[in-house]
Amino acid sequence: MFKNFTKKRWTISGIIILLPLNFLAFYLIRQSIGITEALEHVDNQKAAEFLHQKVLIYNVFAAVVITLDFVFILTLLYFLFKIITNNFKNSNQ
């Protein structure tokens, strides 16, 4: 029973942590699209390099958040599969 409580706590904590990160990643992706469009009109080389670096950082952050989402979803699917197989084993006995 204690193991189930910790799994539930980890699941809820994961959801609470990933929700704001996903909103932030979505916001940063939209900002990077705007910066990319603005890069067409920048004449200063240093400003263009700075904006390219900014876009790169935003995209890396979004990629990390998406990777964390996939890991979280796969972990949930693993726990769901484990629960289903345990219930199936117990029902046959």
Secondary structure in CASP SS format (residue, H / E / C, confidence):
PFRMAT SS
TARGET T0000
AUTHOR 0000-0000-0000
METHOD secondary structure of the structure
MODEL  1
M C 1.00
F H 1.00
K H 1.00
N H 1.00
F H 1.00
T H 1.00
K H 1.00
K H 1.00
R H 1.00
W H 1.00
T H 1.00
I H 1.00
S H 1.00
G H 1.00
I H 1.00
I H 1.00
I H 1.00
L H 1.00
L H 1.00
P H 1.00
L H 1.00
N H 1.00
F H 1.00
L H 1.00
A H 1.00
F H 1.00
Y H 1.00
L H 1.00
I H 1.00
R H 1.00
Q H 1.00
S H 1.00
I H 1.00
G H 1.00
I H 1.00
T H 1.00
E H 1.00
A H 1.00
L H 1.00
E C 1.00
H C 1.00
V C 1.00
D C 1.00
N C 1.00
Q H 1.00
K H 1.00
A H 1.00
A H 1.00
E H 1.00
F H 1.00
L H 1.00
H H 1.00
Q H 1.00
K H 1.00
V H 1.00
L H 1.00
I H 1.00
Y H 1.00
N H 1.00
V H 1.00
F H 1.00
A H 1.00
A H 1.00
V H 1.00
V H 1.00
I H 1.00
T H 1.00
L H 1.00
D H 1.00
F H 1.00
V H 1.00
F H 1.00
I H 1.00
L H 1.00
T H 1.00
L H 1.00
L H 1.00
Y H 1.00
F H 1.00
L H 1.00
F H 1.00
K H 1.00
I H 1.00
I H 1.00
T H 1.00
N H 1.00
N H 1.00
F H 1.00
K H 1.00
N H 1.00
S H 1.00
N H 1.00
Q C 1.00
END
